[in-house]
Amino acid sequence: MIRWVLPIVGTLVALAAFPAGAVTVTGLYSVEVPVAGSQPGQLKQGYADGLEKVFVRVSGSSDILSYDGVQELLADAESLLQSYQVLRRQEGDRLRMSFGAVGVNRALASIDAPVWGANRPLTLAWVAVEERGSRSLLTAFDGDSDSRWSEAFRQAAADRGLPLTFPPRSMADDRELLSDIWGQFTGRVKSASERFDHDLMALVRVNRSGNQWRAGWIFDGMGMDEGEQSVTAASERELADKVVGLWADAFASRYAVAAGDVGDLPQVEIVVRGVGTLQDYGNIINVLDDLTPVQDVGASRVAGDQLTLRVAFSGELEQLREYIALDTRFVPLSESEVVNSAPSEEPSPEQVPEATTDQAVEESPDAMSDPLFAYQPLLGDAEESEEAFESLYEILHYRWQPASVISSDDAE
C-alpha cells in the first residue's frame, strides 16, 4: 500500500545535520566468540554463546540472561542464525556469526524483554586515569599504539553496542583540561567538546582504591546530569565493563521499546539520495511497493535531493536488502559515503571555517577496533533524532541512479 506525500515541488527544504552526534550502530546482530572446534556440538555451544552476547546488546539490559525463557531461546540459537564462519587462528578457533535482526527482536519480545534499537546516542568520554602518581587522558585510537585502558573501554562498548568516542590525541597534553576532568568541572571541558560530535559527554576519573580500581563519573547532556556515580573492580577490563554496562542500562531504560510494541510487522527507514524529480519520487515508491517482502511504503520527509521512506516488511531485514539489490537503480552507499555526504545545502565560502588536514582527521569520530561493529551518522533535527532513537532497525542508505550518465566525450 502506498501513502503519497504531495506536493513535493516547492517544499523541498534542506535539513541541517543533527548538531549532536547520534549514530546508527551497525553490527549489533553480529558477533565473534571462541569455540572448541567445528563439530556440531561445539558449534551449537558457540551459537548459544554468540546469541547470549547479542541479547545483552539488543535488549540493553545486563539482567536479560536471568529472564524466564531465555535459556530455551539460547538452546535454539541456530534457528535465529543467518550466517556463520569458523576462523582458524593460532590462539584457537573462533566462530563469527550473524543473527537475524527481526528474529532476535521477536525472541526478546516473546519473553517480555525490552528491545533497544540500532539508533543510539553518542557519548564523548573524557577519561582521566591516575597510575603511580601520574595522570593521563584516554584519547582516540591512532592505529599504532594504544593503552590497555582505551582497549578495555572500546571492547566494553562493542560488547554492549554503546557508541563511544574519545577526544583526539592533541588534547592529551592539556594539563589544565586534565585537572578539570579530574575535578569534574564541566565548563572548560564542555567548551573543548563543542568541535566534536556527541550527544552527551562523560567526565570519568579512574584511580586505585585499596587493592581495586575505582571509576567515578558524571554526565553532561540529555538530562542525565544526576551527580557522580562510581564502581570498583579488580581489573581494567572488569572496571570498563561495569562502567559501560551502567551507561548502556541507563540509555536502554530511556529508549528501549517495550515487548508489546515490537509488533509482528517490522518497519525500517530507507534513505534515498539523488531524487531530483517527481518522477524519481514516484518510481522509487512504486519499485519498493512491488517488492514481495514490502507491505507498506510511506514517505516521511524530504531534504534537498534526499527522500526518507518508512517501509513495513515481512521476513528478515537481509531479505529486504536482497530484493532491493535486484533493482540496479538502487545503489547502496558505503559507510564513508554516508558519513561524507550529508543532505544539506552547500555553505557559502564565508561560512566555511579554515581547517588543516590534521584538524579534519582529529575531529572525525573515534574508530572502533571491532570490524563487526561500526557507526553511521544519524542526520535530521532534534525531534527526528528522538523518534529515530525509538526505531528498532538500522537505516538503509541508497543512491537513486535511474540511468547511466553519458559524457559529451562518449557521445562524440
C-alpha positions as CSV (number, residue, x, y, z in Angstrom):
1,M,0.0,0.0,0.0
2,I,1.4,3.4,-1.0
3,R,1.0,6.6,1.1
4,W,1.7,9.6,-1.2
5,V,3.0,12.8,0.3
6,L,2.3,15.7,-2.1
7,P,3.1,18.3,-3.2
8,I,6.8,18.0,-3.1
9,V,7.9,20.6,-5.7
10,G,8.4,23.9,-3.9
11,T,8.5,22.3,-0.4
12,L,12.0,20.6,-0.6
13,V,14.0,22.1,2.2
14,A,17.4,21.2,3.4
15,L,17.7,19.8,6.8
16,A,20.7,20.8,8.8
17,A,22.7,17.9,10.0
18,F,21.8,16.9,13.5
19,P,24.1,19.1,15.6
20,A,24.9,16.4,18.1
21,G,26.3,13.0,17.3
22,A,23.5,10.5,17.2
23,V,24.6,7.4,15.2
24,T,23.2,4.2,13.7
25,V,25.1,1.2,15.1
26,T,25.7,-1.5,12.5
27,G,26.7,-4.9,13.5
28,L,24.6,-5.3,16.6
29,Y,23.5,-8.7,15.5
30,S,26.9,-9.9,14.5
31,V,29.4,-11.4,17.0
32,E,32.5,-13.5,17.3
33,V,33.2,-16.0,20.1
34,P,35.8,-18.6,20.8
35,V,34.8,-22.3,20.1
36,A,36.5,-25.6,20.9
37,G,36.1,-26.8,17.3
38,S,33.8,-27.3,14.4
39,Q,31.9,-30.4,15.5
40,P,28.1,-30.0,15.7
41,G,28.0,-29.9,19.5
42,Q,30.8,-27.4,19.6
43,L,29.2,-25.2,17.1
44,K,25.9,-25.4,18.9
45,Q,27.6,-24.1,22.1
46,G,29.1,-21.3,20.0
47,Y,25.8,-20.3,18.6
48,A,24.4,-20.0,22.2
49,D,27.4,-18.1,23.4
50,G,27.0,-15.6,20.5
51,L,23.3,-15.2,20.9
52,E,23.8,-14.5,24.6
53,K,26.1,-11.6,23.7
54,V,23.6,-10.3,21.1
55,F,20.7,-10.5,23.6
56,V,22.6,-8.3,26.0
57,R,23.5,-5.8,23.3
58,V,20.0,-5.6,21.8
59,S,18.0,-5.7,25.0
60,G,20.2,-3.1,26.5
61,S,19.8,-4.9,29.8
62,S,22.5,-6.6,31.8
63,D,19.8,-8.6,33.5
64,I,18.4,-10.2,30.3
65,L,20.1,-13.6,31.0
66,S,18.0,-14.0,34.1
67,Y,14.7,-13.6,32.3
68,D,12.4,-16.6,32.3
69,G,12.5,-18.4,29.0
70,V,15.9,-17.0,27.9
71,Q,17.7,-20.4,28.3
72,E,15.2,-22.1,25.9
73,L,15.9,-19.4,23.3
74,L,19.7,-19.9,23.7
75,A,19.3,-23.6,23.3
76,D,17.6,-23.0,20.0
77,A,20.0,-20.3,18.8
78,E,20.6,-21.9,15.5
79,S,17.1,-21.1,14.4
80,L,17.9,-17.4,14.6
81,L,21.3,-17.8,12.8
82,Q,21.7,-16.2,9.3
83,S,25.3,-17.0,8.6
84,Y,28.5,-18.2,10.3
85,Q,32.2,-18.8,9.7
86,V,34.8,-20.8,11.6
87,L,38.0,-18.9,11.8
88,R,41.2,-20.9,12.3
89,R,43.7,-19.0,14.4
90,Q,46.9,-19.9,16.2
91,E,45.4,-18.9,19.5
92,G,42.3,-21.1,18.9
93,D,39.3,-21.4,16.7
94,R,36.7,-18.6,16.7
95,L,33.1,-18.5,15.4
96,R,31.9,-15.4,13.6
97,M,28.2,-15.3,13.1
98,S,25.2,-13.0,12.3
99,F,21.7,-13.4,13.6
100,G,18.5,-12.2,12.0
101,A,17.5,-8.8,13.5
102,V,13.8,-9.4,13.2
103,G,14.0,-12.9,14.7
104,V,16.2,-11.7,17.6
105,N,13.8,-8.8,18.4
106,R,10.8,-11.1,18.3
107,A,12.6,-13.6,20.5
108,L,13.2,-10.9,23.1
109,A,9.7,-9.7,22.9
110,S,8.4,-13.3,23.4
111,I,10.0,-13.3,26.9
112,D,8.7,-9.8,27.7
113,A,12.2,-8.3,27.3
114,P,12.8,-4.7,26.0
115,V,14.4,-4.1,22.6
116,W,16.9,-1.3,22.2
117,G,17.1,-0.1,18.5
118,A,20.1,0.5,16.3
119,N,20.0,4.3,16.5
120,R,21.8,5.3,19.7
121,P,23.2,8.4,21.4
122,L,26.9,9.0,21.1
123,T,28.9,9.6,24.3
124,L,32.1,11.6,24.3
125,A,34.2,10.1,27.1
126,W,36.8,12.2,28.8
127,V,38.6,9.6,30.9
128,A,41.4,10.6,33.2
129,V,43.5,7.7,34.7
130,E,45.8,8.1,37.7
131,E,48.5,5.4,37.9
132,R,51.6,5.6,40.1
133,G,51.0,9.2,40.9
134,S,50.7,10.2,37.3
135,R,47.5,11.2,35.4
136,S,46.8,10.7,31.7
137,L,43.9,11.2,29.3
138,L,42.5,8.4,27.2
139,T,42.4,9.5,23.6
140,A,41.3,8.4,20.2
141,F,42.9,5.3,18.7
142,D,45.6,6.2,16.2
143,G,46.1,2.7,14.7
144,D,49.6,2.4,16.1
145,S,49.7,2.2,19.8
146,D,47.1,2.4,22.5
147,S,46.8,1.9,26.2
148,R,45.2,-1.1,27.9
149,W,42.6,1.2,29.4
150,S,41.5,2.5,26.0
151,E,41.2,-1.0,24.6
152,A,39.2,-2.1,27.7
153,F,36.7,0.7,27.2
154,R,36.4,0.1,23.5
155,Q,35.8,-3.6,23.9
156,A,33.3,-3.0,26.6
157,A,31.4,-0.5,24.3
158,A,31.4,-3.0,21.5
159,D,30.1,-5.7,23.7
160,R,27.2,-3.5,24.8
161,G,26.6,-1.8,21.5
162,L,27.2,1.6,23.1
163,P,28.5,4.3,20.7
164,L,31.6,5.8,22.4
165,T,34.2,8.2,21.2
166,F,37.3,9.7,22.8
167,P,39.0,13.1,22.3
168,P,41.9,13.3,19.9
169,R,45.5,12.8,20.9
170,S,46.2,16.5,20.6
171,M,44.2,17.0,23.8
172,A,46.4,14.7,25.8
173,D,49.0,17.4,26.9
174,D,46.4,19.9,28.1
175,R,47.1,19.7,31.8
176,E,44.5,22.3,32.8
177,L,41.8,20.4,31.0
178,L,43.0,17.1,32.6
179,S,42.8,18.8,36.0
180,D,39.2,19.9,35.3
181,I,38.2,16.4,34.2
182,W,39.7,15.0,37.4
183,G,37.8,17.6,39.5
184,Q,34.7,17.1,37.3
185,F,34.4,20.7,36.4
186,T,32.4,20.8,33.2
187,G,32.8,24.4,32.0
188,R,36.2,24.1,30.2
189,V,35.6,20.5,29.1
190,K,32.2,21.5,27.6
191,S,33.9,24.2,25.6
192,A,36.6,21.8,24.4
193,S,33.9,19.3,23.4
194,E,32.0,21.7,21.1
195,R,34.0,20.8,18.0
196,F,33.4,17.0,18.4
197,D,30.2,15.2,17.5
198,H,28.4,13.9,20.6
199,D,25.0,13.8,22.3
200,L,26.4,14.0,25.8
201,M,29.8,13.9,27.5
202,A,31.0,11.8,30.4
203,L,33.8,13.0,32.8
204,V,35.5,10.0,34.3
205,R,38.3,9.7,36.8
206,V,40.0,6.3,37.4
207,N,42.4,5.5,40.2
208,R,43.4,2.8,42.6
209,S,41.3,2.4,45.7
210,G,42.9,-0.1,48.1
211,N,43.5,-3.3,46.1
212,Q,40.9,-2.4,43.4
213,W,40.3,0.2,40.7
214,R,37.7,2.8,41.1
215,A,35.9,4.8,38.5
216,G,33.7,7.8,39.3
217,W,31.9,9.8,36.6
218,I,29.3,12.5,35.9
219,F,27.3,13.0,32.7
220,D,26.6,16.4,31.0
221,G,23.7,16.5,28.5
222,M,20.5,14.8,27.6
223,G,19.1,15.3,31.0
224,M,21.3,12.7,32.6
225,D,23.1,15.1,35.0
226,E,22.5,13.2,38.2
227,G,25.7,13.7,40.2
228,E,28.6,11.4,40.5
229,Q,28.3,7.6,40.2
230,S,31.0,5.1,40.9
231,V,32.0,1.5,40.7
232,T,35.1,-0.6,41.7
233,A,36.6,-3.7,40.1
234,A,39.8,-5.8,40.3
235,S,41.0,-5.2,36.7
236,E,40.9,-2.7,33.9
237,R,38.5,-4.8,31.7
238,E,36.2,-5.6,34.6
239,L,36.0,-1.9,35.5
240,A,35.4,-0.8,32.0
241,D,32.6,-3.5,31.6
242,K,30.9,-2.2,34.8
243,V,31.1,1.5,33.8
244,V,29.9,1.0,30.2
245,G,27.3,-1.5,31.3
246,L,25.7,1.0,33.6
247,W,25.8,3.6,30.9
248,A,24.1,1.2,28.4
249,D,21.5,0.3,31.1
250,A,20.7,4.0,31.6
251,F,20.2,4.7,27.9
252,A,18.2,1.5,27.3
253,S,15.9,2.3,30.1
254,R,15.1,5.5,28.3
255,Y,15.0,4.4,24.6
256,A,14.3,0.7,24.5
257,V,10.9,-0.4,23.1
258,A,8.7,-2.4,25.4
259,A,8.0,-6.0,24.3
260,G,4.3,-5.2,23.5
261,D,5.4,-2.5,21.0
262,V,7.8,-4.7,18.9
263,G,4.9,-5.9,16.7
264,D,4.7,-8.6,14.1
265,L,5.4,-6.3,11.1
266,P,8.8,-4.6,11.4
267,Q,9.5,-1.2,9.9
268,V,12.7,0.3,8.6
269,E,13.7,3.7,7.4
270,I,15.2,3.8,3.9
271,V,17.1,7.0,2.8
272,V,17.5,7.5,-0.9
273,R,19.7,10.3,-2.3
274,G,19.7,11.6,-5.9
275,V,15.9,12.2,-6.0
276,G,15.7,15.1,-8.4
277,T,12.2,15.0,-9.8
278,L,8.6,13.9,-9.0
279,Q,9.1,11.1,-11.5
280,D,12.1,9.8,-9.5
281,Y,10.0,10.1,-6.3
282,G,7.1,8.1,-7.8
283,N,9.4,5.4,-9.4
284,I,11.2,4.8,-6.1
285,I,8.0,4.3,-4.2
286,N,6.4,2.1,-6.9
287,V,9.5,-0.1,-7.1
288,L,9.6,-0.6,-3.4
289,D,5.9,-1.2,-3.1
290,D,6.2,-4.0,-5.7
291,L,8.8,-6.0,-3.8
292,T,7.5,-9.2,-2.3
293,P,8.5,-8.5,1.4
294,V,7.2,-4.9,1.4
295,Q,3.8,-4.5,3.0
296,D,3.6,-0.7,3.2
297,V,5.6,2.3,1.9
298,G,5.3,5.8,3.2
299,A,7.4,8.9,2.6
300,S,8.3,10.5,5.9
301,R,10.3,13.5,4.9
302,V,12.4,15.1,2.1
303,A,15.6,17.2,2.3
304,G,17.1,18.5,-0.8
305,D,17.6,15.5,-3.1
306,Q,17.2,13.1,-0.3
307,L,14.0,11.1,0.3
308,T,13.4,9.2,3.6
309,L,10.8,6.4,3.5
310,R,9.4,4.3,6.2
311,V,8.9,0.7,4.9
312,A,7.0,-2.1,6.7
313,F,8.1,-5.5,5.6
314,S,7.8,-9.2,6.3
315,G,10.6,-11.7,6.9
316,E,14.2,-10.6,7.8
317,L,15.9,-7.3,7.1
318,E,18.6,-9.0,5.0
319,Q,15.9,-10.5,2.7
320,L,14.6,-7.0,2.1
321,R,18.1,-5.9,1.2
322,E,18.4,-8.7,-1.3
323,Y,15.2,-7.8,-3.0
324,I,16.2,-4.1,-3.3
325,A,19.6,-5.2,-4.7
326,L,17.8,-6.8,-7.7
327,D,17.0,-3.3,-9.0
328,T,20.3,-1.8,-10.0
329,R,18.8,1.7,-9.8
330,F,19.3,1.4,-6.0
331,V,23.0,1.8,-5.4
332,P,23.9,1.1,-1.7
333,L,26.0,3.7,-0.1
334,S,29.2,2.8,1.7
335,E,29.8,3.9,5.3
336,S,32.2,6.6,4.1
337,E,29.6,7.9,1.6
338,V,27.0,8.1,4.4
339,V,29.5,10.0,6.6
340,N,30.8,12.4,4.0
341,S,27.6,13.3,2.0
342,A,25.1,14.9,4.4
343,P,22.0,16.3,2.6
344,S,22.5,19.9,3.4
345,E,22.9,23.0,1.2
346,E,26.5,24.0,0.3
347,P,27.7,26.7,2.7
348,S,28.9,29.9,1.2
349,P,32.7,30.5,1.3
350,E,32.5,32.8,4.3
351,Q,30.7,30.2,6.3
352,V,33.4,27.5,5.8
353,P,36.0,27.6,8.6
354,E,39.6,27.1,7.7
355,A,40.9,23.8,8.8
356,T,44.1,21.9,8.2
357,T,44.2,18.3,7.1
358,D,45.3,17.3,10.6
359,Q,42.3,19.1,12.2
360,A,40.0,17.3,9.9
361,V,41.4,14.0,10.8
362,E,41.4,14.5,14.5
363,E,37.8,15.7,14.6
364,S,36.4,12.6,13.0
365,P,34.7,10.1,15.3
366,D,36.9,7.6,17.0
367,A,37.0,4.3,15.1
368,M,36.1,1.1,16.8
369,S,38.6,-1.7,16.5
370,D,35.9,-4.4,16.1
371,P,35.4,-5.0,12.4
372,L,31.8,-6.2,13.1
373,F,30.8,-3.0,14.8
374,A,30.6,0.4,13.2
375,Y,28.8,3.7,13.4
376,Q,27.0,5.8,10.8
377,P,25.8,9.4,11.4
378,L,22.2,9.9,12.1
379,L,21.0,13.0,10.3
380,G,18.0,15.2,11.0
381,D,16.7,17.7,13.5
382,A,16.4,17.1,17.2
383,E,12.8,15.9,17.0
384,E,13.5,13.4,14.3
385,S,16.5,12.1,16.2
386,E,14.4,11.5,19.3
387,E,12.0,9.5,17.1
388,A,14.9,7.6,15.5
389,F,16.2,6.6,18.9
390,E,13.0,4.6,19.3
391,S,13.3,2.8,15.9
392,L,14.5,-0.8,16.1
393,Y,16.4,-1.2,12.8
394,E,19.4,0.4,11.2
395,I,18.7,2.9,8.5
396,L,19.3,1.7,4.9
397,H,21.1,4.2,2.6
398,Y,21.0,4.2,-1.2
399,R,21.6,6.5,-4.1
400,W,19.0,6.5,-6.9
401,Q,20.6,6.0,-10.3
402,P,17.8,5.8,-12.9
403,A,20.1,5.7,-15.9
404,S,23.8,5.7,-16.9
405,V,25.2,9.1,-17.5
406,I,26.8,9.5,-20.9
407,S,29.5,12.1,-21.1
408,S,29.9,14.5,-24.0
409,D,33.1,12.8,-25.0
410,D,31.4,9.4,-25.2
411,A,28.6,10.9,-27.3
412,E,31.1,12.1,-29.9
